[in-house]
Structure formats: structure tokens, C-alpha cells
Amino acid sequence: MSIQINNKTYQAIIFDVDDTLIDTSKSYDEAIKRTVKHFTSAEVSDEHLNLVRSHGIAYGVNNDWNVTWLLIELVKKFPTEKWQKFLTNQVLNEINPKSAEYFEINVFFQNIYLGNPYFNGQGLIDTAEKKWYTDKFFPTLKGLGIKMAVVTSRPTDEARYTLKNVNGLVGEFIENEDFIISAGSKNAQGQLIAEKPSPEPILECLKRLNLGPKDCAYVGNSTGDYIAARDADVDFIQVGYSQIERRNEPPGFNYLKLDSVNDLVIGNW
């Protein structure tokens, strides 16, 4: 079974989660803003967030803890008009996730996002996220008989919680949790799988699906998603309105831009 998208046929679709399947503007983004304000007293805007996510690829900005750390460092050290230059030129030190400062930022952020205690139903993960997809979206894909999987930079516990408990996708639509590759996932040899923009999580997902690169498309919204798909030689479908600079695409690589993830199944409703 397969789906045809833009004259290409795929046996599986691999999804990013944040701002692809789920609107995180009132959850992750809000947690970032509150954490930055707590540690610096500064108000950061959506434009600031987009700037860091677009130009801080070298700092691992698919991880929102890293985005938060970068914003705190930028607020403390530089005027806003110089942020893009200093991000692009990698003026800041590398992020040290084992530092006491990073740990303190992480704990404050998680208490906002997950609730305190974690997963108590009162964090932004429960109260502030909404689905980008319609109620017919996943049943339509299931009816086409294609495989569905996820590659996300969410930590494993959070990814499984939201996909299974909050959104109810695991089991009925995503066959099992093995088809969720997240931050903290390991391969068959017990080695930690690198995060996007490395192609490694997409390549690992292909192994678990038992499919080749041209049998699948990866659906995401960010530059890191694009780079990961491109370097895995998996066709990339961008949803949303992020500005992605395309370059170094291999022969036969296909790129498609859609306004919404729901546009994938137009004509199949």
C-alpha cells in the first residue's frame, strides 16, 4: 500500500512532531520565554525565537533547552541587533549540558512544561498544545495502508507521553513505540542515536520500518529537519512558513512545501 504526493509514491511517512503535527507556540515557546525572563528579566519575542532557531543550527537548536540557553547567553552578552552575526559566526562557547547553569535552566523549564511533579496533567504539554492535523488525517493515512513513524528531538519520555497519552496515536496509527525515534533513543547496539540535523535518526527509522530512503518521505518544519532528510537522501516535505535555505541537495532528492500537514492527504479524504 502507498500514498502518492506530488507525483511521488511512498510506502511510509515519517513525521516531525513540534510545529509539524502539534502547535507548540503556547507550550515550548511559552516555556522558553518564561525561563529566559526568570533568569534575565528580559522579554523575548517570537522573532527572537525564530532568529535563534534559524541561525543557531551549530548549537543544536532542535532542542528547546538549547534554544533557551542560547537566548539567555545572548541577552546577557550582546545587543539584539548583533545576535544574528554572533550566532552565524559561532561566537558563543559550545553548550555544556552537564554544567550547573544548564541543569538549573533545564529544571525550571521542565517544571513549566511538564508540571510539578512531571506529567501531572497541569503542565503546558497538557494544557497548551493543540493538534495541527484534523480528526480525519490519521484515519485517512491508515486507510491507505502506509506505515507511519516519528523522528523528533523531544526527549523520549515526553515524545511517548504526548503521542500515546495526549494524542492517542501510538498503537492505532503509529504501529508501536519502536517507530518513534526521539532524543535519547538508542540503536540495536545500545548506542545513543544522534539528534537532528544529523541524518542518523531518520536512517535508524528506515531500518526499523525495513524500507529504503526512496520509499519514505520526512515531514517537518525547520532547517534542522530539512538537513536531516537531505543528508539521509529521504525526500523532504516542509509544512508551515519557516525560511529554509536549500543547498547541496543530492541527485533525485525531492522537496515539497505545503501550508499544512493536512495538505498531504487532500484528494484522499
N, C-alpha and C positions, 0 to 999 in steps of 0.2 A: 504494500500500500504506500501511497506517496501524496505529496501536495505539489502543485505547480505554482510558482511565484515568479512573475516577470519572465515567463518562458523558460524557467529553470525548474527541474524536478528534484525534489528532496524526499528522503525517507525519514528524516528526523529534523526537528528544530531544537536548538539549544538556546536557552534564554538567559540573559542577564536578569537581575531582579530589580534593583533600585532605579527608579525613574524609567524603567522599561515595562515591567509588569505592575509595579507599585509606585505610587506617588509618595516620595519621601520628603517633599518640601516642608511639611509640617511636623516631621519626625526627626530624621537625621539632620536636616538643615537647621531646624529649630534647636536641637541639642548642641550643634556646633556653635550657634550664635550665643546661646545661654552660657556655654562653657567659656568661650572667649571673653564674654562680658565679666564672668566671675573672676577670671584670672587677670584681666587687664582693665576692666571698666569701660572698654570700648564697644561700640555698636558696630557690627559688621553687616554689610548688605548682601543681597543676592549677587550683585555684581562682583563683590569681593570673593564670594564663594566660587563663582564661575571662573574668575581670573586664576585662582589657585588651582582649580581642577583642570584648567586648560593648559597652564604653563608650568605646573609643578609635577609633571609626569615622572621625572627622575626621583622624586621623593615618595613615590608610591601613593598617589592621591586617589586611587580606587578605594583606599582605606580611609574612612572619615575621621578616625583618630589622628591619622597623619595630617589630614586637612586642618583639623583643629590645632594641632601642634604648630603647623606652618603659619597659620593665621596669628597665633599668639606671638610667635617669634617676629613676624613681620610688623605687627602692631608695636611691639616693644622697641624695635630697632630702626625702622625705616618709615619715611613719609609714604603715603599711599601711592603717590604718582611714580615712585621708583619700584614698586612691588613687581611689576611685570619684568623689568630689566633684571632685577636681582634673582627672580625665580628662573628666568631663562638662562642666566649665566651661572646658576647654582652657587650663589654667594654664601648661602647659609650652610652650616655644618650638616652632615648626614644625620638623619633622625636616629636616635638611640632608644629603641623601645624598652630597654632594660633600665633606663635612667629613672631616678626617683621622681623627677619632674613629669616625665611621660606617664608614669604609673598614676600619679596624682590626677593628671588630666583625664586619664582613662577612667578612673573610678568615678569622678564627678560626672563625666559624660554618660557612663553606663547607668548611673542611678536615675538620670533624667530619662534616658531612652528605654531602659528595661523595667524601671520601677525599683523600689527598695522595700523588701527584697526583690531580687530579679524575678521576672515573669510572674508578677503578682496581679496582672491584669490592669495595672494603673499606669504603666509606662507609656511613652509615646508610640512604642511598637504596637500597642493595643488600641490606643485612643486616637491616634492622629494620622494613621496611614490609610490610604484608600486605594482600591484597585483601579488600574488604568484599563483593564480588559472588561468586556461585557460578560453577562451571565452565559451567553451563548458561545463565547470564544473557545474555551477548552472543550466543551462537548462537541463543537464542530470539528476541531482537530482530532479528537478521539474517534469521531465517526469516519474520518478519512484513513484511520488505521496507522498513522505515523507515530514514531517514537518521540517522546518529549523529555528533555533534560534541562538542567540548570548549571551554569557556571557563574558564580557570584563571588564578590570579595567580602560578603558578610561572613563573620565568624560562624563556625559550624553550628553551634547551639542556636544562634539567632536565625540562621537560614532555615534550619529544620523546624524551628518553632513557628515561624511565620508561614512557611509553605505547607506545613502539616496542620497546625492547630488553628492559626488565624485564617488562612485562606483555603484550607482543605484540599490542596492539590495532590498531595502525596498519596499514592495507592490507586486512586481512581484515574488520575491523568498522568502524573509522573509515576512510573511503574513502581519504583522503590527508592529508598534513600541513597542507594549506590549511584543513582543518576543525578545526585546533587554534589557538585564539586564546589567547595567553599574554602574560605581562609582557615587553614588548619587541617584540611583533608590530606590523607596520605595515600600513596600508591600501593600496589600489591607487595612491594618490598619493604613497606613500612616507612618510606621516605616522605618527608613533607613536600607537598606539591606547591610549586611557586605560585604566587598570585599574578593576576593580570597587571601589567601588559605582557607578561611572559605568555607564550603560546601553550605552555605546559598544561594548564588546567583544561584547555579545550582538547588537546591531544589525548589527555587521560580520559576525558569524557568519551571521545571517539572509541577508545579501546573498550570501555565499559558497554558502549552501545553496539560494539562489534561492527562498526561501519567505517568507511573511508572518508577522507576530507570532502570529497565532492558529493557525498551522499547527504551532507548536512549543511545547514546554514546557521550562523550565530546571529542572534538578535540582541542588540544593545543600543546604548545611547551616547557613549562617551568615546574620547580619543583612546583611552586605555582598552576599551572593548574592541575598537577598530584595529588597533595594533596587534592585539592578541589573535584576533581572527585572521588578519592578513598574514601573520607570521606562522600560523598553523595551516595556511592555504585553505581556509574554510571561508566560503562566501559570507559577506557581512551585510546585514540589513540594519540600517540605523533608523531608530524611531525618535521623534522629538526634534528639537531645534538647536542642539549643540553645534558649534562650529568645529568641524573636523578637517584637518589639513591632510589630504590624501597624498601619499608618496610611496615609492619603492614597491608597488604592487606587482606580484608575480604574474606571469602569463596565465590567462584563464581565470584570474580572480574576478569575482563579480561583486559589485557594490550597489546597493539599492537604498534609497532614502524614503521613508514613509512618515506621515504625520503621527500616526498612532499604531500601536501593536495590532489593533483590531483590523487594520487595513490588510493584514496578512491573509485574512480569510474572506474578504469581500468576494462575492460570487459563489461562495460555498455556504452562505447562511441558509 
